[in-house]
Amino acid sequence: MADECEAKIFEGDVGTEIRFKVWTCDETVDPHVVELVDISSAVPASGDIEIIFIRPEDATPLKVDGVFETDGTDSLCKHVSVADDLVPFGDWIGQARIKLTDGRWATSTIEFEVFEKLFDD
């Protein structure tokens, strides 16, 4: 029996936060300069922060609105899971897209595993 505590995402979890960081990289200088993007001018409820997840098996996309982790000045946004959006279990891919008045940014993709739950609610 394992005696370690590791956070896992389970199928159908509600309230799980999946975070994204928005940054830009200036590749014209060496070494490259990475800068965080202030996304505070985005309006989350209007679709300015869109997150897409690719589900396992049939690669069905799930599009959701994102919200700020704090106030957006830290470049962080997230999705907080609701009932039935983290279904089915398996390997998932996620990416956020931010629309601001001066441009549009996409985050790096993230990969995460959603584990099968043993209990049927």
QUICORMO-V944616 format. One record per run of one state. SS is the DSSP state (h for helix, s for strand, l for the rest). FROM is the first residue (numbers start at 0). LEN is the number of residues. Records with the same first field share a line. If there is no record, write none. Layout:
SS = FROM-LEN + FROM-LEN
This chain:
l = 0-8 + 10-6 + 21-1 + 26-6 + 36-7 + 46-2 + 54-6 + 65-1 + 68-7 + 80-9 + 100-2 + 106-3 + 115-6
s = 8-2 + 16-5 + 22-4 + 32-4 + 48-6 + 60-5 + 66-2 + 75-5 + 89-11 + 102-4 + 109-6
h = 43-3
